[in-house]
Amino acid sequence: MKKVRVEDAVGMTLCHDLTEMRDGFKGAAFRRGHVITPEDIPHMLDIGKRTVFVWEESAGEIHEEDAALRMAAMAPVPGAHYTDPAEGKVLLLSDAPGMFRVDTDLLRTINAIGDLTISTLPDHYPVRPGMRLASMRIVPLVTLEAQIREAEALCTGKKLLDLLPYRPLTAGIIITGSEIFHGRIQDKFEAVARKKLSAYPGTVLGVMVCDDEPDMLTGAARDLLDQGADFLIFSGGMSVDPDDVTPAAIRRLGCDVISHGVPSQPGNMTLVAYLGDIPVLGVPGAAISLPTTIFDVMLPQIYAGVRFTREDLIALGDGGLCQLCPACHFPNCTFGRY
C-alpha cells in the first residue's frame, strides 16, 4: 500500500475504511475496496482525511482482514467456527463441549513469522459451547502475502488447533475402606464423583463398597468390567501406608500403572493406570474435602480419549499447585495447565 493525497487518489482503491462521526453517527463513510471518484474528494476532506492509503499494484501485500481469513482457513477446527472479520481479526468460537488442543511448537513457529499473531486458550483446556478459543490477526494494516503463504505451508498436513469431543463412558466406582464397608462412617465420595461425572456424557454403571481386601477389590472391579464398565475409579486406600491395599489391587487386576503419585497438589497420591484401553484412576481423599483436585484436571482428558503418558504426568508439575482460593474459579486459573 502507499500513502497519497486525496486529490491525487482518484481512480485508486482504498485499502482501509474511512470512519466518519456526525450527529451521533460513527461508522464507515468509505469502505475498503472503494474506488475513489472526483466526487469523493470534498467528503473526504470534510471528515479530516487529507491523505489515504491505497493499494499498489504488484506489491505482494494482503489486507489484515484477508490475512485473518487465510489464517483461519489454515487451521480448521471441527466443533468450532470462525467469526467474520472485525477490527482486523477473526475469532474461533466453540460449538460443542470438549477439550481444546494446541500444537504449541507449531504455534510458536507461526507467531515468529513477521506480522502474524495467533492467540489461543492453553493446550488441554476444557471448553463449553460459545467460548472463545483463538484469535487470528496481523499487527499492521497490511502485510506481505509471502508471510501468510509461509504459515499455510507450515500447517499443511498438521493440526494447529483441535477440539476433541467428549466420548460417552460407562464408569464404575469402587470405594475402599473397612470403616465404610462395616458402616462405621458414611461414604462421601460417591456423591462427589457422581456430581463431577455428570458434566460429561455417559453413565455411572454402579458403585461398590469394599473392605480393605485385595481379592474383594479386584472381584468388584471384574464384576463392573463384566457389566460393561469402560472407566474405573477407585477411592480410598491410596496412600503409601502398608495397610492401604488399593494400589496393589489395581496392579493385581492386570493394569499397566503409569504412575502412582503425580506432581500436583491437591491430589498428590493419584494413581493413573490402564487395563488395555480402559482408564483406571485411584483418587485420594482430597477429592472429598476440596472442590478441585487433580481429579478434575484429568477427567476432561479421559473423556476426550487422551491417553496419559508418564511424560504427561510429569508435566503436571508446572501449574500443578492449586492456590486453594476461597472461591474456586477452576479451570479459569493456573491449576492444571500443562
Sequence and secondary structure as in RCSB ss.txt:
>XXXX:A:sequence
MKKVRVEDAVGMTLCHDLTEMRDGFKGAAFRRGHVITPEDIPHMLDIGKRTVFVWEESAGEIHEEDAALRMAAMA
PVPGAHYTDPAEGKVLLLSDAPGMFRVDTDLLRTINAIGDLTISTLPDHYPVRPGMRLASMRIVPLVTLEAQIRE
AEALCTGKKLLDLLPYRPLTAGIIITGSEIFHGRIQDKFEAVARKKLSAYPGTVLGVMVCDDEPDMLTGAARDLL
DQGADFLIFSGGMSVDPDDVTPAAIRRLGCDVISHGVPSQPGNMTLVAYLGDIPVLGVPGAAISLPTTIFDVMLP
QIYAGVRFTREDLIALGDGGLCQLCPACHFPNCTFGRY
>XXXX:A:secstr
 EEEEGGG TT BBSS EEEEETTEEEEEE TT B  TTHHHHHHHTT SEEEE  TT  EEEHHHHHHHHHHTS
  TTEEE   BTTEEEEEESS EEEEE HHHHHHHHTSTTEEEEE  TTEEE TT EEEEEEESSSEEEHHHHHH
HHHHHTTS SEEEEE   EEEEEEEE HHHHTTSS   HHHHHHHHHTTSSEEEEEEEEE S HHHHHHHHHHHH
HTT SEEEEES  SSSTT  HHHHHHHTT EEEEES S BS TT EEEEETTEEEEEE THHHHSS  HHHHHHH
HHHTT    HHHHHHTTTT B    SS  TTSSSTT  
